[in-house]
Amino acid sequence: MKKTLFIPLIICMIAEIHAQSLSFRENKGQFENGVIAEIPQSNFKTQIMENGIRYKTGNNQQIKLQFKNQNTDIKIEKKKPLQVFSNFYTNDKSILNVKDFEEIELKNLYNHTDMVLYSKGKQMEYDFILHPGANVSDIQIEIPTQNFHLDLLGNLHIKIGENQIIHQAPIAFQNDIQIASSWKIIDHQTLGFNIGAYDKSQKLIIDPIALEWFREYQYSLENKINGSCTDEFGNIYIVGTMEATVNQTDIFVTKSDLNGNLLMNVIIGENRDEKGYGIALDTNKNILVSGLKSDITTDINAYILQLSPAGIILWEEIFGQQQMGGDLFDIAYRCAVDSLNNFYIAGITRSNAISTPGAYQPNMSSSSNVFLAKYDPDKNLLWRTYYLHDAFADMVCDKQGNIYMLGRPFGTGIGLAKFSSDGNLIWNEDNQAGKFSTDEGTGSDLSISENGERLCIVSNTFENLASYTTNGVHQTSLNGAIDGIITVLDSSGVRTWGSYFGGESVDYSSGSAINDQGEVIVTGNTMSTTNIATPNSYSTTFQDEGNAQPDAFFAKFNPFGNVIFSTYYNGTNAFGFERGATCHFALDGNYFVTVNAHMGQVELLKFRESQLNIPATENKEKWKLYTQIGGYYLRNESKNSEIKIQLIDNMGKIVKEQILTEEIEKIDTDFLMSGVYYLQIPDLNHSLKLVIP
């Protein structure tokens, strides 16, 4: 049997690949000599060279990672040709029938060592393959700059102009057992690998959740993220509060592109407190912001404003104490926009005269009430109403202007209500609190799918009630002192599934997003050392600095309430005090996460998904799913003689059942159309996402 050692190195580039599948376009003379192939789908110009990998930015900055002391007699093999071809007509030359390939192999790059570069969905990955007689110390990568470093998690950061390329810390697995591995700095411009002891007759598999990039913003000593949103171009907008001076805060709004490049900063502040909580976009890319502004008498008023795409204030309004006679505070926590550019404001008030004639609830029902208001695109107030909840949690609306309000109805339970676009109550779930959870200090979050058909609520509880959950989900009971609760409903208020999420200590879920297929992503913070991260995720260990500070977490669930992956986030430059604030599905299929970080910093992260391992179940059986070139493979560690698996599409339909009899066996996906599927194993509360290109 041929002996091989696979050391896959997952490249996490700021220049993330676009939504179409990645491929390698061969060089038949349209590129310079020495270029084997170029990736046409990347934002960076990424070229595979005979002696390395070269990245170029749009302004012609470039950096080349060169294989040092490589063999000169390498053999280049282009594999898995695609049907697409290209013709180039340039400089009086015709270069015809240029093919794209899914895989490039550099054979004998070093003695007994090959390198394979290949497409994995939207990612480029490469493996060094060490045959018997190979020496891992032969592999050396020269970087012609001193502007690189390893962070505390072992990730490699290489700066190129104002951007950076991040290479994930190498993680080696052999038969699902982790082998010690890390980057090795050989000298100021050369890197290699440290690899622990391994069985040279076995393969090593690496497939973690990878951090694509992170960005840090710090405007003052204290900065807090309160809301975020994305647009159809993949940009992400963040609103929050910064400390301007002692006892005075300002609003900040940022805009970043899909690759984390900061495009715009807006700071809004006078000689008083301003705080930004909500953010939304209209179809013209105007930015709506909601929050509060104190007046000279220290009364707190609701504050809403509209910014142009260039960050210019177009319109602003204050209402509350000064205009309508309240008693000390009115706060506009959330804003939303429908498809006709009507916009909606919701929050909490103690003012007793803010409703409009004919409002659903014209008068306050307690000392404080939730309020809801609608404006037309010309900023005219159409209606404003009270609602009997005495504490506000969140608000979203669909494209038709149906509004969903999350709040607290006279106590600690969480209630959800739906209003029509004209401000009338359609239904409420206040009397079915078992579907939701106790609001324990950090508030709750409500998200809606793009098509408006699915809702997700995250909140937190110290109660252990079966009524909070449904069968077959990730976690059906309380694990620690406080756990998160995740609830998915349809637009009529019918619950699809509900699950706890947490470990043995205190865990808060604070941000969520749900897509049209029903996949859910959640972020928050945790003090738990167990039951949070799945194997091989970006960070599997809680970083205990001995100062009782939390780590952030980021998790993804399939449409049936089972975890696909979950990871800690412990910071990149310093540990201790990380709180996940918001999260979004990115345009390219990956994930934005915002974090309130150590030392009052704002962090914007981007993760990509590739982790495929299934954690141990209660009955100690263990399954592993991993990829090799050519398909998905399932390993049965319990060595049962026969198991049955199911493949389920995004509509919940079983499209394939397969009986597996071998310890390691390939899953039959050849018959499937392109799309997303979920692998289910009977009696396991865990599923895995399979992407068929």
C-alpha positions in Angstrom: 0.0 0.0 0.0 1.4 3.4 -0.9 2.3 5.4 2.2 1.2 9.0 2.2 1.1 11.9 4.7 -1.5 14.6 3.9 -0.9 18.0 5.5 -3.8 20.1 4.1 -3.2 23.8 4.6 -6.4 25.8 4.4 -5.8 29.3 2.9 -8.0 31.9 4.5 -7.8 34.9 2.2 -9.2 38.4 2.7 -9.8 38.2 -1.0 -12.6 35.8 -0.6 -13.8 33.8 -3.7 -17.1 34.8 -5.1 -20.3 32.7 -5.0 -19.5 30.6 -8.1 -17.3 27.5 -7.7 -13.6 28.1 -7.9 -11.5 26.9 -10.8 -8.0 27.2 -12.2 -7.6 28.8 -15.6 -4.6 27.3 -17.5 -1.9 29.5 -19.0 -1.6 29.0 -22.8 0.2 32.3 -23.4 -2.3 34.9 -22.1 -0.3 35.2 -18.9 3.4 35.7 -18.4 5.8 32.8 -18.4 6.1 30.9 -15.1 2.3 31.2 -14.4 0.7 27.8 -14.4 -2.9 29.0 -13.8 -5.0 31.8 -12.5 -8.1 31.8 -10.4 -10.6 34.0 -12.3 -13.2 34.0 -9.4 -11.0 35.8 -6.8 -11.0 39.4 -5.8 -7.2 39.3 -5.5 -5.6 38.2 -8.7 -4.4 34.8 -7.4 -1.8 33.0 -9.6 -0.4 29.6 -9.2 3.3 29.7 -10.2 5.8 27.0 -10.9 7.6 28.1 -7.7 4.9 29.6 -5.5 1.6 31.4 -5.2 1.3 35.1 -6.1 -1.4 37.5 -5.0 -2.1 40.9 -6.7 -4.5 43.6 -5.6 -6.4 45.9 -7.9 -3.8 48.7 -7.5 -1.0 46.4 -8.5 0.4 45.7 -5.1 1.6 42.1 -5.0 3.2 39.5 -2.8 4.6 36.1 -3.7 4.9 33.1 -1.4 7.8 31.2 -2.9 8.7 27.5 -2.4 12.3 27.7 -1.3 14.9 25.2 -2.5 12.3 23.3 -4.5 13.2 20.7 -7.1 13.6 21.9 -10.7 12.2 18.8 -12.3 8.6 19.2 -11.1 5.8 17.7 -13.2 2.6 19.7 -13.6 -0.7 17.9 -14.0 -4.0 19.7 -14.7 -6.9 17.5 -13.6 -10.7 17.5 -13.7 -11.3 19.8 -16.7 -14.5 21.8 -16.8 -16.7 22.3 -19.8 -16.1 26.1 -19.9 -13.4 27.4 -22.3 -12.1 30.9 -23.0 -10.7 32.6 -26.1 -8.2 35.5 -25.8 -7.6 38.0 -28.6 -4.8 40.4 -27.6 -1.7 42.0 -29.1 -2.5 40.5 -32.5 -2.5 37.0 -31.0 -5.4 34.5 -30.8 -5.2 32.2 -27.8 -8.1 29.7 -28.2 -9.7 27.0 -26.1 -8.2 27.9 -22.8 -9.6 25.4 -20.3 -10.5 25.7 -16.6 -9.6 22.9 -14.2 -10.7 21.9 -10.7 -7.3 20.6 -9.6 -3.6 21.3 -10.2 -0.9 18.9 -9.0 2.8 19.8 -8.7 4.5 16.4 -8.5 8.0 16.1 -6.9 7.9 19.6 -5.6 10.4 18.4 -3.0 11.9 14.9 -2.8 9.1 12.4 -2.3 6.7 15.4 -1.8 3.9 16.5 -4.1 1.5 19.4 -3.8 -2.1 19.4 -4.8 -4.2 22.6 -5.2 -7.9 22.0 -5.6 -11.3 23.6 -5.5 -13.5 22.9 -2.5 -16.8 24.8 -3.2 -15.7 28.4 -3.1 -12.4 27.8 -1.5 -8.9 27.1 -2.7 -7.1 24.5 -0.7 -3.7 22.8 -1.0 -2.2 19.7 0.4 1.4 18.7 0.7 1.6 15.0 0.2 4.6 13.4 1.8 5.5 9.9 0.5 7.8 7.5 2.2 11.3 9.0 2.4 10.0 12.6 2.5 11.1 15.1 5.1 8.7 17.8 6.3 11.7 20.1 7.0 12.2 20.3 3.2 9.0 22.4 2.9 10.0 26.0 3.2 7.9 29.0 2.1 9.7 32.3 1.6 7.7 35.5 2.0 9.6 38.5 0.7 8.5 40.9 3.4 9.0 41.2 7.2 5.4 42.4 7.5 3.9 39.1 8.7 3.2 37.6 12.1 1.6 34.8 14.0 -1.3 35.7 16.3 -1.9 34.0 19.6 -4.0 31.3 18.0 -1.2 30.4 15.5 -2.8 32.0 12.4 -0.4 33.6 10.0 -1.1 37.2 9.0 0.6 38.6 5.9 0.0 42.3 5.0 -0.3 43.3 1.4 -0.9 47.1 1.1 -3.9 47.9 3.3 -5.1 44.3 3.2 -3.9 41.1 4.7 -3.9 37.5 3.8 -4.6 35.1 6.7 -3.4 31.5 6.6 -5.1 29.3 9.2 -2.9 27.7 11.7 -2.3 24.2 10.4 -4.3 21.4 12.2 -3.4 17.9 11.3 -5.6 14.8 11.9 -4.9 11.2 11.5 -7.9 8.9 11.7 -9.7 11.8 13.5 -6.9 12.0 16.1 -5.2 15.4 16.2 -1.5 15.5 15.4 0.4 18.4 16.9 1.2 20.9 14.1 2.0 24.6 13.8 3.7 27.1 11.6 7.5 27.3 12.2 9.3 30.6 11.6 12.7 29.5 10.3 14.0 33.0 9.8 12.7 36.6 9.2 11.4 35.7 5.7 10.9 31.9 5.8 8.2 29.6 7.2 7.9 25.9 7.5 6.0 23.4 9.6 6.3 21.6 13.0 4.6 18.2 12.8 4.4 15.9 15.8 4.8 12.1 15.8 2.5 10.3 13.3 1.9 7.0 11.7 3.5 7.4 8.3 1.2 4.7 6.8 -1.9 6.8 7.5 -3.3 10.0 6.1 -3.8 13.3 7.9 -7.1 15.2 7.4 -7.5 18.9 8.2 -10.9 20.6 7.8 -11.6 23.3 10.5 -14.0 26.2 10.7 -11.7 29.0 9.4 -11.5 32.6 10.3 -11.2 34.4 7.0 -10.2 37.7 8.5 -10.9 40.1 11.3 -10.9 43.9 11.6 -10.6 46.0 14.8 -12.0 49.5 15.2 -11.4 51.6 18.3 -12.6 55.2 18.3 -12.3 55.7 22.1 -11.7 53.8 25.3 -15.2 52.2 25.2 -17.0 51.2 22.0 -20.1 49.0 21.9 -21.8 47.4 18.9 -25.6 47.6 19.1 -26.8 46.7 15.6 -25.8 45.8 12.1 -27.2 45.0 8.7 -26.0 44.0 5.2 -26.8 45.1 1.6 -27.2 43.1 -1.6 -23.6 43.9 -2.6 -22.2 42.2 0.5 -21.3 45.3 2.5 -21.9 45.3 6.2 -23.0 48.3 8.3 -22.5 48.6 12.0 -24.0 51.0 14.5 -22.9 51.5 18.0 -21.9 53.8 20.8 -18.5 55.3 21.6 -17.3 57.1 24.7 -16.5 60.7 23.6 -15.6 62.1 27.0 -16.3 61.1 30.6 -20.1 60.6 30.9 -20.7 61.5 27.3 -21.2 59.2 24.4 -21.5 59.6 20.6 -23.0 57.4 17.8 -20.7 55.7 15.3 -21.7 54.1 12.0 -19.3 52.1 9.9 -19.5 50.5 6.4 -17.2 47.7 5.3 -17.1 45.6 2.2 -17.2 41.8 1.8 -13.5 41.6 2.3 -13.5 43.6 5.5 -12.1 46.8 4.0 -13.5 49.8 5.9 -15.3 52.1 3.4 -16.9 54.7 5.6 -16.9 56.1 9.2 -19.6 58.4 10.5 -19.4 59.9 14.1 -22.5 61.7 15.4 -22.1 63.7 18.6 -22.8 67.0 20.3 -22.2 68.1 23.9 -24.7 65.5 25.2 -25.3 61.8 25.1 -26.1 60.2 21.8 -26.4 56.4 21.5 -27.0 54.4 18.3 -29.0 51.1 18.6 -30.7 50.3 15.3 -29.7 50.4 11.7 -31.5 49.6 8.4 -31.1 50.4 4.7 -33.7 51.6 2.1 -33.6 50.7 -1.6 -31.5 53.8 -2.3 -28.8 52.7 0.2 -29.8 55.5 2.5 -29.0 54.5 6.1 -31.6 54.7 8.8 -30.3 54.9 12.4 -32.3 54.9 15.6 -31.2 55.6 19.2 -31.4 58.3 21.8 -30.3 61.8 22.5 -30.3 63.6 25.8 -31.2 67.2 26.1 -29.7 69.9 28.2 -32.0 69.0 31.1 -30.7 65.4 30.9 -34.0 64.0 29.7 -33.6 61.2 27.2 -35.4 61.5 23.9 -35.9 59.0 21.1 -33.7 59.9 18.2 -33.9 58.8 14.5 -31.9 60.0 11.5 -31.2 59.2 7.9 -27.8 59.2 6.3 -27.0 59.3 2.6 -24.9 56.5 1.1 -22.0 59.0 1.5 -22.7 59.4 5.2 -24.4 62.9 5.0 -27.2 63.5 7.4 -30.4 64.0 5.3 -33.0 64.1 8.1 -33.3 63.7 11.8 -36.0 63.8 14.4 -36.2 63.9 18.2 -39.4 63.1 20.1 -40.2 62.5 23.8 -40.1 64.8 26.8 -39.6 68.2 25.3 -42.3 67.8 22.6 -44.9 65.6 24.3 -44.5 65.7 28.0 -43.1 62.4 29.2 -41.2 61.4 32.3 -37.5 61.2 31.6 -36.9 58.7 28.8 -37.9 57.6 25.3 -35.5 55.3 23.4 -35.8 54.2 19.7 -34.1 50.9 19.9 -34.8 49.5 16.5 -35.6 50.6 13.0 -36.6 48.7 9.8 -37.5 49.4 6.2 -40.0 47.7 3.8 -39.8 47.3 0.0 -41.6 50.7 -0.6 -39.1 52.5 1.7 -41.6 53.1 4.4 -39.7 52.9 7.7 -40.6 51.7 11.2 -39.3 52.7 14.6 -39.8 50.8 17.8 -38.6 51.2 21.4 -39.6 52.0 24.9 -41.3 55.2 26.2 -42.6 56.8 29.4 -44.1 59.7 27.5 -47.9 59.7 27.8 -49.0 61.5 24.6 -47.1 60.1 21.7 -49.8 58.0 20.0 -51.6 59.2 16.8 -55.4 59.3 16.4 -56.9 55.9 15.7 -53.8 54.1 17.1 -54.2 50.4 18.0 -53.4 51.3 21.7 -53.9 55.1 22.2 -52.8 55.2 25.9 -50.1 53.8 28.1 -51.0 50.7 30.1 -48.2 51.0 32.7 -45.4 53.3 33.7 -43.5 52.3 30.6 -44.7 50.8 27.3 -43.3 49.6 24.0 -44.1 52.0 21.1 -44.2 51.3 17.4 -44.3 54.0 14.6 -44.4 54.1 10.8 -43.1 56.9 8.5 -43.5 57.2 4.7 -40.5 57.6 2.4 -40.9 61.4 2.7 -40.5 61.2 6.5 -44.1 61.9 7.3 -45.4 60.2 10.4 -48.2 57.9 9.4 -49.1 56.4 12.8 -47.6 55.7 16.2 -49.0 53.4 18.9 -48.3 52.0 22.3 -48.2 48.3 22.9 -48.7 46.8 26.3 -45.3 45.1 26.7 -43.4 46.9 29.5 -39.9 46.1 28.1 -38.6 46.1 24.5 -36.4 43.4 23.0 -36.4 43.6 19.2 -38.3 44.4 16.0 -38.1 43.3 12.4 -40.4 43.8 9.4 -40.9 41.9 6.1 -40.9 43.5 2.6 -44.7 44.0 2.8 -44.5 45.9 6.0 -45.7 43.3 8.4 -44.0 44.0 11.7 -42.8 41.6 14.4 -42.2 42.9 17.9 -40.4 41.0 20.6 -40.9 42.2 24.1 -41.7 41.4 27.7 -45.3 41.3 28.8 -45.5 42.2 32.5 -42.8 39.9 33.9 -39.8 38.1 32.7 -41.2 36.0 29.8 -40.6 36.8 26.2 -43.6 37.5 23.9 -43.9 38.0 20.2 -46.5 40.0 18.4 -47.3 40.6 14.7 -48.7 43.9 13.4 -50.0 44.7 9.9 -48.4 47.6 8.0 -51.3 49.9 9.1 -50.5 49.3 12.8 -53.1 46.7 13.8 -52.3 43.7 15.8 -52.6 40.4 13.8 -51.6 38.0 16.6 -49.5 37.7 19.7 -47.8 34.8 21.5 -47.7 36.3 25.0 -49.8 33.5 26.4 -47.5 30.8 25.1 -44.3 31.8 27.0 -43.1 28.2 26.9 -42.1 28.8 23.3 -39.8 31.5 24.4 -37.6 32.1 27.4 -36.8 34.2 30.4 -35.1 37.4 29.6 -32.0 37.2 31.7 -30.1 40.5 31.6 -28.6 40.6 28.1 -31.9 41.0 26.2 -33.1 39.0 23.2 -32.7 39.1 19.4 -35.2 38.6 16.6 -34.3 37.9 13.0 -36.3 37.3 9.8 -35.4 35.5 6.6 -35.2 37.4 3.3 -38.5 35.9 2.0 -40.3 36.8 5.3 -41.4 33.2 5.9 -39.2 32.3 8.9 -38.3 34.0 12.2 -35.7 33.2 14.8 -35.7 34.3 18.4 -32.7 34.0 20.7 -32.9 34.7 24.4 -31.6 33.3 27.7 -33.0 31.4 30.6 -32.1 29.9 34.0 -35.2 27.6 33.9 -35.2 24.0 32.8 -38.6 23.5 31.1 -39.4 20.9 28.5 -41.9 23.3 26.9 -39.0 25.5 25.7 -37.8 22.8 23.3 -38.9 20.3 20.7 -37.9 16.7 20.1 -34.7 15.8 18.1 -33.0 19.2 18.5 -29.4 19.9 19.7 -30.1 20.4 23.4 -33.4 19.6 25.2 -32.5 20.7 28.7 -30.6 23.3 30.7 -26.9 22.5 31.1 -25.6 25.3 33.3 -26.7 28.3 35.4 -28.0 30.2 32.3 -28.3 28.9 28.8 -29.4 30.4 25.5 -32.7 29.5 24.0 -33.2 29.4 20.2 -36.7 29.3 18.7 -37.7 29.2 15.1 -41.2 30.0 13.9 -43.0 30.6 10.7 -44.7 33.9 9.8 -48.0 32.8 11.4 -46.3 32.3 14.8 -46.2 28.4 14.6 -43.0 27.1 16.2 -40.8 24.9 14.0 -38.2 24.0 16.6 -36.7 25.1 19.9 -33.4 24.2 21.5 -31.3 25.2 24.5 -27.6 26.1 23.7 -25.0 26.2 26.5 -22.5 24.4 28.6 -21.9 23.9 32.3 -21.6 27.6 33.3 -23.2 30.9 32.1 -24.0 31.3 28.4 -25.8 34.2 26.6 -27.1 34.1 23.1 -27.4 37.7 21.8 -27.5 37.7 18.0 -29.0 35.6 15.2 -29.7 35.4 11.5 -31.9 33.0 9.5 -32.0 32.3 5.8 -34.7 31.3 3.4 -33.7 27.6 3.8 -34.1 27.8 7.6 -30.5 27.6 8.5 -29.7 29.6 11.6 -26.5 31.2 12.9 -26.2 32.5 16.5 -23.5 34.4 18.4 -23.1 35.3 22.0 -20.8 34.9 24.9 -19.9 32.0 27.2 -18.1 31.1 30.4 -18.5 27.4 29.7 -15.6 25.1 29.0 -17.8 22.2 27.6 -20.6 21.7 25.2 -19.8 24.8 23.1 -17.3 24.0 20.4 -17.6 21.2 17.9 -14.4 19.2 17.1 -11.9 20.9 14.7 -13.7 24.2 14.8 -11.8 27.5 14.6 -11.2 27.5 18.4 -12.2 24.5 20.5 -11.0 25.7 23.9 -12.3 28.3 26.3 -9.5 30.8 27.1 -9.6 31.1 30.9 -7.4 34.1 31.8 -8.4 33.8 35.5 -10.4 37.1 35.4 -13.9 35.7 34.9 -14.2 37.2 31.4 -16.2 35.5 28.7 -15.3 34.2 25.2 -17.5 34.9 22.3 -19.1 31.9 20.4 -20.5 31.4 16.9 -22.7 28.5 16.0 -24.8 27.3 13.0 -27.9 25.1 13.1 -29.6 23.3 10.3 -33.3 23.7 9.6 -34.2 21.0 12.1 -32.4 22.4 15.1 -29.2 20.4 15.0 -25.8 22.0 15.3 -23.7 22.0 12.1 -20.7 23.7 13.8 -19.9 25.8 16.8 -16.7 27.6 17.8 -15.2 29.7 20.5 -13.8 33.1 19.5 -11.1 34.1 22.0 -9.8 37.2 20.3 -6.9 37.5 17.9 -4.5 40.0 19.7 -5.5 39.5 23.4 -7.7 37.1 25.3 -10.3 37.8 27.9 -13.6 39.7 27.3 -15.2 38.8 24.0 -18.9 39.1 23.5 -20.6 38.2 20.2 -23.1 40.9 19.3 -24.6 40.3 15.8 -24.2 37.9 12.9 -25.2 37.7 9.3 -25.0 35.4 6.3 -22.5 37.0 3.9 -23.2 37.4 0.2 -20.6 34.7 -0.7 -22.2 32.0 1.6 -19.9 32.7 4.5 -20.6 34.6 7.8 -20.1 38.0 9.3 -19.9 38.2 13.1 -19.5 41.3 15.2 -17.9 41.2 18.6 -17.6 43.6 21.5 -14.0 42.9 22.3 -11.4 43.4 25.0 -10.4 47.0 25.8 -13.6 48.4 24.4 -12.8 47.5 20.8 -15.2 46.7 18.0 -14.3 43.6 16.0 -15.7 42.5 12.7 -15.0 38.9 11.8 -15.6 36.7 8.8 -15.8 32.9 9.1 -16.1 30.3 6.4 -17.5 26.8 6.9 -15.7 23.6 6.3 -15.7 21.6 9.5 -17.4 18.3 9.1 -16.8 16.3 12.3 -19.7 14.9 14.4 -19.1 15.0 18.2 -19.6 12.1 20.5 -23.2 11.2 21.3 -24.6 10.2 24.7 -24.2 6.5 23.9 -20.5 7.0 23.1 -20.9 6.1 19.5 -18.9 8.5 17.3 -19.2 9.3 13.6 -16.8 11.4 11.5 -17.6 12.9 8.1 -14.7 14.2 6.1 -13.8 15.1 2.5 -11.2 13.9 0.2 -10.9 14.9 -3.4 -13.8 13.2 -5.1 -16.5 13.1 -2.4 -17.7 12.8 1.2 -16.7 9.9 3.4 -18.2 8.6 6.7 -16.2 6.9 9.3 -18.0 4.7 11.9 -15.9 4.6 15.0 -18.4 2.4 16.8 -17.7 -0.2 14.1 -21.3 -1.3 13.9 -21.8 -3.8 11.1 -24.5 -1.8 9.5 -26.0 1.7 9.7 -28.6 3.6 7.7 -28.1 7.3 6.8 -30.5 9.8 5.2 -29.8 12.7 3.0 -32.4 15.5 3.4 -32.9 18.5 1.1 -33.6 22.1 2.2 -37.3 21.4 2.2 -36.9 18.6 4.7 -37.6 15.9 2.1 -35.6 12.6 2.3 -33.9 12.3 -1.1 -31.6 9.3 -0.3 -31.3 6.5 2.2 -28.1 4.5 2.2 -27.0 1.5 4.1 -23.3 1.6 5.1 -21.5 -1.6 6.0 -17.8 -0.6 6.1 -15.9 1.3 8.8 -15.1 4.0 6.2 -17.4 4.3 3.3 -18.1 6.9 0.6 -21.5 8.6 0.6 -23.4 8.3 -2.7 -24.0 11.9 -3.8 -23.4 11.4 -7.5 -27.2 11.5 -8.3 -27.8 14.8 -6.4 -28.5 18.1 -8.2 -26.3 21.1 -7.1 -27.4 22.5 -3.8 -27.3 22.1 0.0 -28.2 18.8 1.7 -28.1 17.5 5.3 -26.8 14.2 6.4 -28.8 12.6 9.2 -27.9 9.5 11.2 -30.8 7.9 13.1 -30.9 8.6 16.9 -28.2 11.3 16.7 -29.1 14.9 17.5 -26.6 16.3 15.0 -26.5 16.7 11.3 -24.0 17.9 8.7 -24.3 20.2 5.8 -23.1 18.8 2.4 -22.6 21.3 -0.5 -22.9 19.7 -3.9 -21.4 22.0 -6.5 
